[in-house]
Amino acid sequence: MGTDDRRARAAGGGPARTGGARSHGLRVVPGGLGPLEPRRLVEHAEAALEVVVGAVGGPDTGRLGRIPADAVGACYLDLWICDRLLRHDGGDRSAAAQCLVPLLLLEGVGGLAPALGAGLYRPEPAAVEYRRRRRVLVRAARERSPQVWGRLARRMDRLAAGEDRLAHPLTAVRHRALPRPLPELVGGLEEERRRLATAVTREPAADVRYGPAERYALLTAAAACADGWRPHGAGVHDSTLGVGARRARLCGALCRLSVRLDLPVSEAARTAWRADVLRCAVA
């Protein structure tokens, strides 16, 4: 996916761009159009990010300062989170992905709107394309299937039985082996994971309302982001962005997930990774 190395995708290593919503194979169901698969939504969100960065400037244009760095970095991180979730939690069949991906991507892409300024609702090609991609995400968020909650409840039953990914620590790497600010972020998420695992053993998952189910999905995303982490970066070198790129993405992703879970996050953990993530986003 482009969030690992956008230049590689531009050279032909990523998903093909096939245009509008209908060209992405929307399924017709009684009463309207069915939801797009999470991977298709990632493609729409990635295209929206690209068109906004292209419209307001990048490192080759000398206009990087016009980009709202926080919004671009946030959208990029949400794309990275969704990509990791799809890679490590069953792809498009993942109930956590079906629950979260539309919401995360809509939040990230929606935050880009101020970058287009007064031109947002004008007929310029970049604005038209951005609005088209955002509409797909709006509809996807509204049309999440009610069946997702039942599937999440069954996943939480597995957690209560000790058979789910969240029955185990987010990472096997000891906190003291993690570079800052990962110990803080992983520690807070790990405490939340233990709280949720304890809670689901006390009551049937079918009785758990949407809030706990969404917390389960967010923690599943955090586990997916942490899967495969190596403290010294062996084997995860980014050829164009440097060995720190993956660590910055992981820190930013875990920070955003922690904030969504209402966990306390220090100012250092909120900001330490931002400059590196922005460089990844516009590379």
Rosetta blueprint (number, residue, H / E / L):
1 M L
2 G L
3 T L
4 D L
5 D L
6 R H
7 R H
8 A H
9 R H
10 A H
11 A H
12 G H
13 G H
14 G L
15 P L
16 A L
17 R L
18 T L
19 G L
20 G L
21 A L
22 R H
23 S H
24 H H
25 G L
26 L L
27 R L
28 V E
29 V E
30 P L
31 G L
32 G E
33 L E
34 G L
35 P L
36 L L
37 E L
38 P H
39 R H
40 R H
41 L H
42 V H
43 E H
44 H H
45 A H
46 E H
47 A H
48 A H
49 L H
50 E H
51 V H
52 V H
53 V H
54 G H
55 A H
56 V H
57 G L
58 G L
59 P L
60 D L
61 T L
62 G L
63 R L
64 L H
65 G H
66 R H
67 I L
68 P L
69 A H
70 D H
71 A H
72 V H
73 G H
74 A H
75 C H
76 Y H
77 L H
78 D H
79 L H
80 W H
81 I H
82 C H
83 D H
84 R H
85 L H
86 L H
87 R H
88 H H
89 D L
90 G L
91 G H
92 D H
93 R H
94 S L
95 A H
96 A H
97 A H
98 Q H
99 C H
100 L H
101 V H
102 P H
103 L H
104 L H
105 L H
106 L H
107 E H
108 G H
109 V H
110 G H
111 G L
112 L L
113 A H
114 P H
115 A H
116 L H
117 G H
118 A H
119 G H
120 L H
121 Y H
122 R L
123 P L
124 E L
125 P H
126 A H
127 A H
128 V H
129 E H
130 Y H
131 R H
132 R H
133 R H
134 R H
135 R H
136 V H
137 L H
138 V H
139 R H
140 A H
141 A H
142 R H
143 E L
144 R L
145 S L
146 P L
147 Q H
148 V H
149 W H
150 G H
151 R H
152 L H
153 A H
154 R H
155 R H
156 M H
157 D H
158 R H
159 L H
160 A H
161 A L
162 G L
163 E L
164 D L
165 R H
166 L H
167 A H
168 H L
169 P L
170 L L
171 T L
172 A L
173 V L
174 R L
175 H H
176 R H
177 A H
178 L L
179 P L
180 R L
181 P L
182 L H
183 P H
184 E H
185 L H
186 V H
187 G H
188 G H
189 L H
190 E H
191 E H
192 E H
193 R H
194 R H
195 R H
196 L H
197 A H
198 T H
199 A H
200 V H
201 T L
202 R L
203 E L
204 P L
205 A H
206 A H
207 D H
208 V L
209 R L
210 Y H
211 G H
212 P H
213 A H
214 E H
215 R H
216 Y H
217 A H
218 L H
219 L H
220 T H
221 A H
222 A H
223 A H
224 A H
225 C H
226 A H
227 D L
228 G L
229 W L
230 R L
231 P L
232 H L
233 G L
234 A L
235 G L
236 V L
237 H L
238 D E
239 S L
240 T L
241 L L
242 G E
243 V L
244 G L
245 A H
246 R H
247 R H
248 A H
249 R H
250 L H
251 C H
252 G H
253 A H
254 L H
255 C H
256 R H
257 L H
258 S H
259 V H
260 R H
261 L L
262 D L
263 L L
264 P L
265 V L
266 S L
267 E H
268 A H
269 A H
270 R H
271 T H
272 A L
273 W L
274 R H
275 A H
276 D H
277 V H
278 L H
279 R H
280 C H
281 A H
282 V H
283 A L
